Amino acid sequence: MVQVSVRSQASKGTINKNIYGHFSEHLGRCIYEGIWVGHDSPIPNTEGMRNDVLEALRELKVPVLRWPGGCFADEYHWRDGIGPAEQRPRMINTHWGGVVENNHFGTHEFFRLCELIGAEPYINGNLGSGTVHEMQQWVEYMTFDGESPMANERRANGKEEPWKLKYFGVGNENWGCGGNMRPEYYADEYRRYATYVRNYGDNKLTKIACGPNSHDYEWTEVLMRNAGKYMDALTLHYYTLPTGDWKSKGSATDFDVAAWFTTLRRTLEMETLIEKHSAIMDKYDPEKRVGLYVDEWGTWYDVEPGTNPGFLYQQNTMRDALVAGINLNLFNNHCDRVTMSNIAQIVNVLQAMILTEGDQLVLTPTYHVFHMYQVHQDARHVALEFTSPDYTFGAERIPQLSLSASIDSTDALNISICNLHHEDAATITIDLEDNNRTTVSGSVLSHNALQGHNSFEQPEAVKPQAFTDAKLENGKLSLTVPAASVLVLKLQ
């Protein structure tokens, strides 16, 4: 029996809805085929974007969407993606599969996508291969409401009023694909480029600096020391690899209990990363003005057999559902510093929400976790006190349980629980502090196989079910959480 105490007066503040953000890169079939099919496609679409995907993303309440990359961002020249589609230059996507990029999906199309799904746009600028002038002109094109060559060109391309843009990234992975820079060099370059990322009119930009690759604490130290006062947010990238080996990451669906355990153990490393990078940020920014944006995270496996290795297309099982739930709980519980995250990626790439094939669409287990957890968006974080039993496998052990909680605008208490154990259920009693809550409802995501997933042949093999096994009496909630499951409870 696990005893959990709700400490509703102990809070780290608001769980920023942007923690539930997403990422769309010009990579594989994420944009083309996944979102964009073109105006003349037989697949039902709105202005070239497929209706079934738009509907699924609206239902998910996507708060913010990052674009155009990723590694693609630092070789993307924005002027290639404006004007009449047939006149836009074609380029080679050198990072992802060597395929031709026709630039039919550009700035106007991205902002329209965000409008259609109700998401804030997060644009990543090109510092690696672009110029300061190019970045400055893009911001002016998007956000200036006066008389200027860029604003006039935007109007000529059909957008009279400027867009509202809150989030702008000054480079991406500049320690790697964005230029293989040293932190000292990037910090200086960031300061130079960010100077020209201007606020026009009443549009106020959040300037986002490229942060560290996973455990690179020196990068965070140098960036915060040398450029911290010039930034509003710093990014963090960390991917969960079952093997820890980039050359042989393991299969998305053909895995055993050992790979299940190792994957969850590796994803729990996210908490160490958040804590250690946050401690460095606290030294230079004790008021926590600078947000930590985990703007790339998720599982990364070997691609599905027979697919282009540069397209990073992988299936999505209950293992991914647990990875999603664990990380979202971590972000919720560190919401005083983590104010955005963007899972990689939204359609057809890595740990995707949606898979498409032709006119077919599948919602993944990860999609369902994000849908279940949306109750935490902009809710007040609530602390939970408990000691998790160990989940032991061989000589290693990790916590069996991952939890987070919040109180939403209707005063409902929402508790999300992940049981990481592959075969053992967990019996829990939750002390609610008071007797004011009289009803409990919930939904649970589970499957009789760890490898359970949704395919085009069986699109609903894994989907949430109503959870009715919780008992609420005298301010105490008793329940048994199934093995290898994600559960969200609502108490009113």
BAROSE-339127 format. One record per residue (C-alpha): residue number from 1; chain; x negated, y negated, z. Coordinates in steps of 0.25 Angstrom, whole numbers, plus 5000, padded with zeros to 4 digits. Last residue first. Layout:
+-----+-------+------+-------+------+
:  nr : kette : east : north :   up :
+-----+-------+------+-------+------+
: NUM :     A :    X :     Y :    Z :
...
+-----+-------+------+-------+------+
***
This chain:
+-----+-------+------+-------+------+
:  nr : kette : east : north :   up :
+-----+-------+------+-------+------+
: 492 :     A : 5059 :  4931 : 4970 :
: 491 :     A : 5048 :  4941 : 4968 :
: 490 :     A : 5043 :  4944 : 4954 :
: 489 :     A : 5033 :  4956 : 4952 :
: 488 :     A : 5023 :  4958 : 4941 :
: 487 :     A : 5017 :  4972 : 4939 :
: 486 :     A : 5005 :  4977 : 4931 :
: 485 :     A : 5003 :  4992 : 4931 :
: 484 :     A : 4992 :  5002 : 4931 :
: 483 :     A : 4998 :  5010 : 4943 :
: 482 :     A : 5012 :  5006 : 4947 :
: 481 :     A : 5014 :  4995 : 4958 :
: 480 :     A : 5021 :  5000 : 4970 :
: 479 :     A : 5030 :  4990 : 4977 :
: 478 :     A : 5033 :  4983 : 4990 :
: 477 :     A : 5037 :  4968 : 4992 :
: 476 :     A : 5038 :  4962 : 5005 :
: 475 :     A : 5045 :  4950 : 5010 :
: 474 :     A : 5056 :  4957 : 5017 :
: 473 :     A : 5059 :  4968 : 5006 :
: 472 :     A : 5055 :  4968 : 4991 :
: 471 :     A : 5053 :  4981 : 4984 :
: 470 :     A : 5046 :  4983 : 4971 :
: 469 :     A : 5049 :  4995 : 4962 :
: 468 :     A : 5057 :  4987 : 4951 :
: 467 :     A : 5047 :  4984 : 4941 :
: 466 :     A : 5053 :  4981 : 4928 :
: 465 :     A : 5044 :  4986 : 4916 :
: 464 :     A : 5034 :  4979 : 4908 :
: 463 :     A : 5029 :  4985 : 4895 :
: 462 :     A : 5020 :  4995 : 4890 :
: 461 :     A : 5025 :  5005 : 4879 :
: 460 :     A : 5033 :  4994 : 4873 :
: 459 :     A : 5026 :  4992 : 4860 :
: 458 :     A : 5025 :  5007 : 4857 :
: 457 :     A : 5022 :  5009 : 4842 :
: 456 :     A : 5016 :  4995 : 4841 :
: 455 :     A : 5008 :  4999 : 4854 :
: 454 :     A : 5010 :  4995 : 4868 :
: 453 :     A : 5000 :  5001 : 4878 :
: 452 :     A : 4998 :  5011 : 4889 :
: 451 :     A : 4984 :  5015 : 4891 :
: 450 :     A : 4985 :  5016 : 4906 :
: 449 :     A : 4997 :  5025 : 4904 :
: 448 :     A : 5010 :  5026 : 4911 :
: 447 :     A : 5012 :  5011 : 4909 :
: 446 :     A : 5014 :  4999 : 4917 :
: 445 :     A : 5019 :  4985 : 4917 :
: 444 :     A : 5028 :  4981 : 4928 :
: 443 :     A : 5039 :  4970 : 4930 :
: 442 :     A : 5044 :  4964 : 4943 :
: 441 :     A : 5056 :  4960 : 4951 :
: 440 :     A : 5057 :  4957 : 4966 :
: 439 :     A : 5068 :  4950 : 4973 :
: 438 :     A : 5069 :  4944 : 4988 :
: 437 :     A : 5058 :  4934 : 4989 :
: 436 :     A : 5060 :  4925 : 5002 :
: 435 :     A : 5055 :  4936 : 5012 :
: 434 :     A : 5041 :  4929 : 5014 :
: 433 :     A : 5026 :  4933 : 5013 :
: 432 :     A : 5028 :  4942 : 5001 :
: 431 :     A : 5021 :  4954 : 5007 :
: 430 :     A : 5018 :  4963 : 4995 :
: 429 :     A : 5018 :  4978 : 4997 :
: 428 :     A : 5011 :  4986 : 4986 :
: 427 :     A : 5010 :  5001 : 4982 :
: 426 :     A : 5000 :  5003 : 4971 :
: 425 :     A : 5001 :  5013 : 4960 :
: 424 :     A : 4989 :  5022 : 4957 :
: 423 :     A : 4986 :  5027 : 4943 :
: 422 :     A : 4978 :  5017 : 4934 :
: 421 :     A : 4976 :  5007 : 4946 :
: 420 :     A : 4976 :  4993 : 4942 :
: 419 :     A : 4989 :  4989 : 4948 :
: 418 :     A : 4992 :  4975 : 4943 :
: 417 :     A : 5002 :  4966 : 4951 :
: 416 :     A : 5008 :  4953 : 4948 :
: 415 :     A : 5016 :  4946 : 4958 :
: 414 :     A : 5027 :  4935 : 4955 :
: 413 :     A : 5033 :  4927 : 4966 :
: 412 :     A : 5045 :  4919 : 4961 :
: 411 :     A : 5046 :  4905 : 4966 :
: 410 :     A : 5053 :  4901 : 4952 :
: 409 :     A : 5041 :  4893 : 4948 :
: 408 :     A : 5032 :  4905 : 4950 :
: 407 :     A : 5025 :  4911 : 4962 :
: 406 :     A : 5012 :  4919 : 4959 :
: 405 :     A : 5006 :  4932 : 4962 :
: 404 :     A : 4993 :  4940 : 4958 :
: 403 :     A : 4990 :  4955 : 4959 :
: 402 :     A : 4979 :  4965 : 4955 :
: 401 :     A : 4979 :  4979 : 4962 :
: 400 :     A : 4970 :  4991 : 4961 :
: 399 :     A : 4958 :  4983 : 4965 :
: 398 :     A : 4945 :  4989 : 4959 :
: 397 :     A : 4937 :  5001 : 4962 :
: 396 :     A : 4925 :  5008 : 4956 :
: 395 :     A : 4918 :  5022 : 4959 :
: 394 :     A : 4928 :  5030 : 4951 :
: 393 :     A : 4941 :  5022 : 4950 :
: 392 :     A : 4946 :  5015 : 4962 :
: 391 :     A : 4958 :  5005 : 4962 :
: 390 :     A : 4956 :  4999 : 4976 :
: 389 :     A : 4968 :  4994 : 4984 :
: 388 :     A : 4971 :  4979 : 4983 :
: 387 :     A : 4970 :  4971 : 4995 :
: 386 :     A : 4981 :  4960 : 4996 :
: 385 :     A : 4984 :  4946 : 4997 :
: 384 :     A : 4992 :  4939 : 4986 :
: 383 :     A : 4990 :  4924 : 4983 :
: 382 :     A : 5001 :  4917 : 4975 :
: 381 :     A : 4999 :  4909 : 4962 :
: 380 :     A : 5009 :  4898 : 4959 :
: 379 :     A : 5015 :  4901 : 4945 :
: 378 :     A : 5011 :  4894 : 4932 :
: 377 :     A : 5011 :  4908 : 4925 :
: 376 :     A : 5013 :  4919 : 4935 :
: 375 :     A : 5026 :  4924 : 4929 :
: 374 :     A : 5019 :  4926 : 4916 :
: 373 :     A : 5013 :  4939 : 4922 :
: 372 :     A : 5023 :  4949 : 4916 :
: 371 :     A : 5021 :  4943 : 4902 :
: 370 :     A : 5006 :  4943 : 4904 :
: 369 :     A : 5007 :  4958 : 4908 :
: 368 :     A : 5016 :  4961 : 4897 :
: 367 :     A : 5007 :  4955 : 4886 :
: 366 :     A : 4995 :  4963 : 4892 :
: 365 :     A : 5004 :  4976 : 4890 :
: 364 :     A : 5004 :  4972 : 4876 :
: 363 :     A : 5016 :  4967 : 4868 :
: 362 :     A : 5016 :  4973 : 4854 :
: 361 :     A : 5020 :  4967 : 4841 :
: 360 :     A : 5023 :  4972 : 4827 :
: 359 :     A : 5024 :  4964 : 4814 :
: 358 :     A : 5010 :  4968 : 4809 :
: 357 :     A : 5003 :  4973 : 4822 :
: 356 :     A : 5003 :  4965 : 4834 :
: 355 :     A : 4998 :  4966 : 4848 :
: 354 :     A : 5002 :  4956 : 4859 :
: 353 :     A : 4996 :  4952 : 4873 :
: 352 :     A : 4982 :  4955 : 4868 :
: 351 :     A : 4971 :  4960 : 4877 :
: 350 :     A : 4961 :  4960 : 4865 :
: 349 :     A : 4967 :  4954 : 4852 :
: 348 :     A : 4980 :  4957 : 4846 :
: 347 :     A : 4988 :  4945 : 4852 :
: 346 :     A : 4985 :  4936 : 4864 :
: 345 :     A : 4970 :  4939 : 4867 :
: 344 :     A : 4962 :  4938 : 4876 :
: 343 :     A : 4969 :  4933 : 4888 :
: 342 :     A : 4969 :  4918 : 4891 :
: 341 :     A : 4967 :  4913 : 4905 :
: 340 :     A : 4970 :  4900 : 4911 :
: 339 :     A : 4970 :  4893 : 4925 :
: 338 :     A : 4960 :  4902 : 4932 :
: 337 :     A : 4954 :  4893 : 4944 :
: 336 :     A : 4966 :  4892 : 4954 :
: 335 :     A : 4973 :  4903 : 4946 :
: 334 :     A : 4963 :  4914 : 4952 :
: 333 :     A : 4974 :  4923 : 4956 :
: 332 :     A : 4982 :  4921 : 4944 :
: 331 :     A : 4970 :  4924 : 4935 :
: 330 :     A : 4967 :  4937 : 4943 :
: 329 :     A : 4981 :  4942 : 4941 :
: 328 :     A : 4981 :  4938 : 4926 :
: 327 :     A : 4968 :  4947 : 4926 :
: 326 :     A : 4974 :  4959 : 4933 :
: 325 :     A : 4987 :  4958 : 4924 :
: 324 :     A : 4980 :  4957 : 4911 :
: 323 :     A : 4970 :  4969 : 4914 :
: 322 :     A : 4982 :  4977 : 4919 :
: 321 :     A : 4989 :  4975 : 4906 :
: 320 :     A : 4976 :  4978 : 4899 :
: 319 :     A : 4976 :  4992 : 4905 :
: 318 :     A : 4990 :  4994 : 4902 :
: 317 :     A : 4986 :  4993 : 4888 :
: 316 :     A : 4983 :  4984 : 4876 :
: 315 :     A : 4977 :  4988 : 4863 :
: 314 :     A : 4965 :  4981 : 4856 :
: 313 :     A : 4963 :  4972 : 4845 :
: 312 :     A : 4949 :  4965 : 4846 :
: 311 :     A : 4950 :  4960 : 4831 :
: 310 :     A : 4935 :  4961 : 4829 :
: 309 :     A : 4935 :  4976 : 4830 :
: 308 :     A : 4945 :  4976 : 4818 :
: 307 :     A : 4955 :  4987 : 4822 :
: 306 :     A : 4954 :  5002 : 4819 :
: 305 :     A : 4953 :  5007 : 4834 :
: 304 :     A : 4958 :  4996 : 4843 :
: 303 :     A : 4947 :  4986 : 4848 :
: 302 :     A : 4938 :  4990 : 4859 :
: 301 :     A : 4943 :  4984 : 4872 :
: 300 :     A : 4944 :  4969 : 4878 :
: 299 :     A : 4953 :  4967 : 4889 :
: 298 :     A : 4957 :  4953 : 4894 :
: 297 :     A : 4951 :  4939 : 4895 :
: 296 :     A : 4948 :  4926 : 4888 :
: 295 :     A : 4953 :  4912 : 4893 :
: 294 :     A : 4950 :  4915 : 4907 :
: 293 :     A : 4951 :  4900 : 4910 :
: 292 :     A : 4945 :  4895 : 4923 :
: 291 :     A : 4951 :  4881 : 4925 :
: 290 :     A : 4942 :  4869 : 4929 :
: 289 :     A : 4948 :  4860 : 4939 :
: 288 :     A : 4946 :  4870 : 4950 :
: 287 :     A : 4943 :  4860 : 4961 :
: 286 :     A : 4930 :  4866 : 4964 :
: 285 :     A : 4925 :  4864 : 4950 :
: 284 :     A : 4910 :  4866 : 4950 :
: 283 :     A : 4908 :  4876 : 4961 :
: 282 :     A : 4923 :  4881 : 4958 :
: 281 :     A : 4919 :  4885 : 4944 :
: 280 :     A : 4908 :  4894 : 4949 :
: 279 :     A : 4918 :  4901 : 4959 :
: 278 :     A : 4928 :  4902 : 4947 :
: 277 :     A : 4918 :  4909 : 4939 :
: 276 :     A : 4915 :  4919 : 4950 :
: 275 :     A : 4930 :  4921 : 4954 :
: 274 :     A : 4935 :  4922 : 4940 :
: 273 :     A : 4924 :  4932 : 4935 :
: 272 :     A : 4926 :  4940 : 4948 :
: 271 :     A : 4941 :  4941 : 4945 :
: 270 :     A : 4939 :  4944 : 4930 :
: 269 :     A : 4931 :  4957 : 4935 :
: 268 :     A : 4945 :  4963 : 4937 :
: 267 :     A : 4945 :  4965 : 4922 :
: 266 :     A : 4933 :  4975 : 4923 :
: 265 :     A : 4940 :  4983 : 4934 :
: 264 :     A : 4952 :  4984 : 4926 :
: 263 :     A : 4945 :  4989 : 4914 :
: 262 :     A : 4937 :  4999 : 4922 :
: 261 :     A : 4949 :  5005 : 4928 :
: 260 :     A : 4956 :  5007 : 4914 :
: 259 :     A : 4943 :  5012 : 4908 :
: 258 :     A : 4942 :  5022 : 4919 :
: 257 :     A : 4956 :  5026 : 4918 :
: 256 :     A : 4955 :  5030 : 4903 :
: 255 :     A : 4955 :  5021 : 4890 :
: 254 :     A : 4960 :  5023 : 4876 :
: 253 :     A : 4969 :  5010 : 4875 :
: 252 :     A : 4960 :  4998 : 4874 :
: 251 :     A : 4948 :  5006 : 4871 :
: 250 :     A : 4934 :  5003 : 4877 :
: 249 :     A : 4925 :  4991 : 4877 :
: 248 :     A : 4913 :  4997 : 4869 :
: 247 :     A : 4904 :  4986 : 4864 :
: 246 :     A : 4909 :  4976 : 4874 :
: 245 :     A : 4905 :  4985 : 4886 :
: 244 :     A : 4913 :  4982 : 4899 :
: 243 :     A : 4919 :  4995 : 4897 :
: 242 :     A : 4934 :  4991 : 4900 :
: 241 :     A : 4931 :  4977 : 4895 :
: 240 :     A : 4939 :  4966 : 4901 :
: 239 :     A : 4936 :  4952 : 4895 :
: 238 :     A : 4931 :  4940 : 4902 :
: 237 :     A : 4931 :  4925 : 4897 :
: 236 :     A : 4931 :  4913 : 4906 :
: 235 :     A : 4935 :  4899 : 4902 :
: 234 :     A : 4932 :  4886 : 4909 :
: 233 :     A : 4942 :  4875 : 4911 :
: 232 :     A : 4944 :  4860 : 4912 :
: 231 :     A : 4930 :  4856 : 4907 :
: 230 :     A : 4921 :  4844 : 4907 :
: 229 :     A : 4918 :  4845 : 4922 :
: 228 :     A : 4913 :  4859 : 4921 :
: 227 :     A : 4903 :  4856 : 4911 :
: 226 :     A : 4889 :  4858 : 4917 :
: 225 :     A : 4892 :  4865 : 4930 :
: 224 :     A : 4905 :  4872 : 4926 :
: 223 :     A : 4899 :  4877 : 4913 :
: 222 :     A : 4885 :  4881 : 4919 :
: 221 :     A : 4892 :  4889 : 4931 :
: 220 :     A : 4902 :  4895 : 4922 :
: 219 :     A : 4892 :  4900 : 4912 :
: 218 :     A : 4883 :  4905 : 4923 :
: 217 :     A : 4895 :  4914 : 4928 :
: 216 :     A : 4895 :  4922 : 4915 :
: 215 :     A : 4903 :  4934 : 4921 :
: 214 :     A : 4914 :  4933 : 4910 :
: 213 :     A : 4910 :  4924 : 4899 :
: 212 :     A : 4910 :  4911 : 4904 :
: 211 :     A : 4918 :  4898 : 4901 :
: 210 :     A : 4920 :  4890 : 4889 :
: 209 :     A : 4926 :  4877 : 4893 :
: 208 :     A : 4940 :  4873 : 4892 :
: 207 :     A : 4945 :  4858 : 4891 :
: 206 :     A : 4959 :  4857 : 4896 :
: 205 :     A : 4964 :  4846 : 4886 :
: 204 :     A : 4974 :  4835 : 4889 :
: 203 :     A : 4983 :  4830 : 4878 :
: 202 :     A : 4988 :  4816 : 4882 :
: 201 :     A : 4981 :  4809 : 4871 :
: 200 :     A : 4969 :  4816 : 4866 :
: 199 :     A : 4961 :  4824 : 4876 :
: 198 :     A : 4947 :  4826 : 4870 :
: 197 :     A : 4939 :  4839 : 4867 :
: 196 :     A : 4927 :  4830 : 4863 :
: 195 :     A : 4920 :  4830 : 4877 :
: 194 :     A : 4923 :  4845 : 4877 :
: 193 :     A : 4913 :  4848 : 4866 :
: 192 :     A : 4901 :  4841 : 4873 :
: 191 :     A : 4904 :  4847 : 4887 :
: 190 :     A : 4906 :  4861 : 4881 :
: 189 :     A : 4893 :  4860 : 4873 :
: 188 :     A : 4886 :  4856 : 4886 :
: 187 :     A : 4892 :  4868 : 4894 :
: 186 :     A : 4890 :  4877 : 4882 :
: 185 :     A : 4875 :  4874 : 4882 :
: 184 :     A : 4874 :  4876 : 4897 :
: 183 :     A : 4882 :  4889 : 4896 :
: 182 :     A : 4873 :  4895 : 4885 :
: 181 :     A : 4880 :  4896 : 4872 :
: 180 :     A : 4882 :  4909 : 4863 :
: 179 :     A : 4891 :  4900 : 4854 :
: 178 :     A : 4906 :  4903 : 4856 :
: 177 :     A : 4904 :  4918 : 4854 :
: 176 :     A : 4896 :  4919 : 4867 :
: 175 :     A : 4894 :  4909 : 4878 :
: 174 :     A : 4903 :  4899 : 4870 :
: 173 :     A : 4914 :  4909 : 4874 :
: 172 :     A : 4924 :  4898 : 4869 :
: 171 :     A : 4922 :  4883 : 4866 :
: 170 :     A : 4929 :  4871 : 4871 :
: 169 :     A : 4942 :  4877 : 4875 :
: 168 :     A : 4954 :  4867 : 4874 :
: 167 :     A : 4967 :  4869 : 4882 :
: 166 :     A : 4978 :  4858 : 4884 :
: 165 :     A : 4982 :  4856 : 4869 :
: 164 :     A : 4995 :  4848 : 4866 :
: 163 :     A : 4996 :  4847 : 4851 :
: 162 :     A : 4996 :  4834 : 4843 :
: 161 :     A : 5008 :  4829 : 4836 :
: 160 :     A : 5009 :  4829 : 4821 :
: 159 :     A : 5005 :  4843 : 4818 :
: 158 :     A : 5007 :  4846 : 4803 :
: 157 :     A : 4993 :  4847 : 4798 :
: 156 :     A : 4993 :  4833 : 4794 :
: 155 :     A : 4996 :  4830 : 4808 :
: 154 :     A : 4984 :  4838 : 4813 :
: 153 :     A : 4975 :  4831 : 4803 :
: 152 :     A : 4980 :  4817 : 4808 :
: 151 :     A : 4976 :  4821 : 4822 :
: 150 :     A : 4962 :  4825 : 4817 :
: 149 :     A : 4960 :  4813 : 4809 :
: 148 :     A : 4965 :  4804 : 4820 :
: 147 :     A : 4977 :  4796 : 4824 :
: 146 :     A : 4983 :  4800 : 4837 :
: 145 :     A : 4989 :  4812 : 4844 :
: 144 :     A : 4977 :  4820 : 4846 :
: 143 :     A : 4978 :  4834 : 4851 :
: 142 :     A : 4976 :  4845 : 4841 :
: 141 :     A : 4967 :  4838 : 4831 :
: 140 :     A : 4960 :  4830 : 4841 :
: 139 :     A : 4956 :  4843 : 4849 :
: 138 :     A : 4952 :  4849 : 4835 :
: 137 :     A : 4944 :  4837 : 4832 :
: 136 :     A : 4936 :  4837 : 4845 :
: 135 :     A : 4933 :  4852 : 4843 :
: 134 :     A : 4927 :  4849 : 4829 :
: 133 :     A : 4919 :  4837 : 4833 :
: 132 :     A : 4913 :  4845 : 4844 :
: 131 :     A : 4909 :  4855 : 4834 :
: 130 :     A : 4912 :  4870 : 4832 :
: 129 :     A : 4904 :  4883 : 4832 :
: 128 :     A : 4904 :  4886 : 4847 :
: 127 :     A : 4913 :  4874 : 4852 :
: 126 :     A : 4926 :  4878 : 4845 :
: 125 :     A : 4938 :  4875 : 4853 :
: 124 :     A : 4948 :  4884 : 4860 :
: 123 :     A : 4962 :  4880 : 4860 :
: 122 :     A : 4972 :  4883 : 4871 :
: 121 :     A : 4986 :  4881 : 4867 :
: 120 :     A : 4997 :  4881 : 4877 :
: 119 :     A : 5007 :  4892 : 4875 :
: 118 :     A : 5022 :  4891 : 4872 :
: 117 :     A : 5022 :  4902 : 4862 :
: 116 :     A : 5026 :  4894 : 4849 :
: 115 :     A : 5019 :  4882 : 4854 :
: 114 :     A : 5006 :  4890 : 4856 :
: 113 :     A : 5008 :  4896 : 4842 :
: 112 :     A : 5010 :  4882 : 4836 :
: 111 :     A : 4997 :  4877 : 4843 :
: 110 :     A : 4990 :  4889 : 4836 :
: 109 :     A : 4995 :  4887 : 4823 :
: 108 :     A : 4991 :  4872 : 4822 :
: 107 :     A : 4977 :  4875 : 4827 :
: 106 :     A : 4975 :  4887 : 4817 :
: 105 :     A : 4981 :  4900 : 4813 :
: 104 :     A : 4979 :  4900 : 4797 :
: 103 :     A : 4964 :  4900 : 4800 :
: 102 :     A : 4961 :  4911 : 4789 :
: 101 :     A : 4952 :  4919 : 4798 :
: 100 :     A : 4945 :  4929 : 4790 :
:  99 :     A : 4940 :  4942 : 4798 :
:  98 :     A : 4927 :  4944 : 4803 :
:  97 :     A : 4932 :  4952 : 4815 :
:  96 :     A : 4933 :  4942 : 4826 :
:  95 :     A : 4921 :  4933 : 4828 :
:  94 :     A : 4918 :  4930 : 4813 :
:  93 :     A : 4932 :  4926 : 4810 :
:  92 :     A : 4929 :  4922 : 4796 :
:  91 :     A : 4935 :  4909 : 4791 :
:  90 :     A : 4946 :  4905 : 4782 :
:  89 :     A : 4949 :  4890 : 4779 :
:  88 :     A : 4963 :  4884 : 4781 :
:  87 :     A : 4969 :  4879 : 4768 :
:  86 :     A : 4980 :  4890 : 4767 :
:  85 :     A : 4984 :  4887 : 4782 :
:  84 :     A : 4986 :  4872 : 4779 :
:  83 :     A : 4979 :  4863 : 4789 :
:  82 :     A : 4972 :  4868 : 4802 :
:  81 :     A : 4964 :  4881 : 4806 :
:  80 :     A : 4951 :  4878 : 4799 :
:  79 :     A : 4950 :  4865 : 4807 :
:  78 :     A : 4949 :  4872 : 4820 :
:  77 :     A : 4935 :  4878 : 4817 :
:  76 :     A : 4935 :  4891 : 4825 :
:  75 :     A : 4921 :  4897 : 4827 :
:  74 :     A : 4921 :  4895 : 4842 :
:  73 :     A : 4936 :  4898 : 4843 :
:  72 :     A : 4934 :  4912 : 4837 :
:  71 :     A : 4926 :  4917 : 4849 :
:  70 :     A : 4939 :  4915 : 4857 :
:  69 :     A : 4947 :  4909 : 4852 :
:  68 :     A : 4958 :  4901 : 4844 :
:  67 :     A : 4965 :  4899 : 4853 :
:  66 :     A : 4970 :  4900 : 4868 :
:  65 :     A : 4985 :  4902 : 4871 :
:  64 :     A : 4991 :  4896 : 4884 :
:  63 :     A : 5004 :  4899 : 4892 :
:  62 :     A : 5009 :  4912 : 4885 :
:  61 :     A : 5023 :  4914 : 4890 :
:  60 :     A : 5023 :  4929 : 4886 :
:  59 :     A : 5036 :  4928 : 4880 :
:  58 :     A : 5031 :  4917 : 4871 :
:  57 :     A : 5020 :  4926 : 4867 :
:  56 :     A : 5029 :  4937 : 4863 :
:  55 :     A : 5038 :  4928 : 4855 :
:  54 :     A : 5026 :  4922 : 4848 :
:  53 :     A : 5020 :  4936 : 4845 :
:  52 :     A : 5034 :  4941 : 4839 :
:  51 :     A : 5035 :  4928 : 4831 :
:  50 :     A : 5022 :  4929 : 4823 :
:  49 :     A : 5015 :  4916 : 4821 :
:  48 :     A : 5015 :  4911 : 4806 :
:  47 :     A : 5024 :  4899 : 4809 :
:  46 :     A : 5034 :  4907 : 4817 :
:  45 :     A : 5033 :  4922 : 4813 :
:  44 :     A : 5040 :  4934 : 4809 :
:  43 :     A : 5030 :  4944 : 4803 :
:  42 :     A : 5032 :  4944 : 4788 :
:  41 :     A : 5021 :  4933 : 4788 :
:  40 :     A : 5022 :  4921 : 4779 :
:  39 :     A : 5019 :  4911 : 4790 :
:  38 :     A : 5007 :  4918 : 4795 :
:  37 :     A : 5005 :  4930 : 4805 :
:  36 :     A : 4999 :  4922 : 4816 :
:  35 :     A : 5000 :  4928 : 4830 :
:  34 :     A : 4994 :  4942 : 4830 :
:  33 :     A : 4993 :  4944 : 4815 :
:  32 :     A : 4982 :  4932 : 4815 :
:  31 :     A : 4980 :  4926 : 4828 :
:  30 :     A : 4977 :  4939 : 4837 :
:  29 :     A : 4974 :  4948 : 4825 :
:  28 :     A : 4959 :  4948 : 4826 :
:  27 :     A : 4953 :  4936 : 4833 :
:  26 :     A : 4958 :  4921 : 4831 :
:  25 :     A : 4960 :  4920 : 4846 :
:  24 :     A : 4972 :  4919 : 4854 :
:  23 :     A : 4971 :  4919 : 4869 :
:  22 :     A : 4981 :  4919 : 4880 :
:  21 :     A : 4985 :  4912 : 4893 :
:  20 :     A : 4992 :  4918 : 4906 :
:  19 :     A : 4982 :  4910 : 4915 :
:  18 :     A : 4988 :  4899 : 4908 :
:  17 :     A : 5000 :  4899 : 4917 :
:  16 :     A : 4991 :  4894 : 4928 :
:  15 :     A : 4994 :  4901 : 4941 :
:  14 :     A : 4996 :  4890 : 4950 :
:  13 :     A : 4989 :  4888 : 4963 :
:  12 :     A : 4979 :  4897 : 4970 :
:  11 :     A : 4990 :  4901 : 4980 :
:  10 :     A : 4991 :  4905 : 4994 :
:   9 :     A : 5005 :  4901 : 4999 :
:   8 :     A : 5012 :  4913 : 4993 :
:   7 :     A : 5002 :  4923 : 5000 :
:   6 :     A : 5008 :  4936 : 4995 :
:   5 :     A : 5003 :  4948 : 5003 :
:   4 :     A : 5000 :  4961 : 4996 :
:   3 :     A : 4999 :  4974 : 5004 :
:   2 :     A : 4994 :  4986 : 4996 :
:   1 :     A : 5000 :  5000 : 5000 :
+-----+-------+------+-------+------+
***
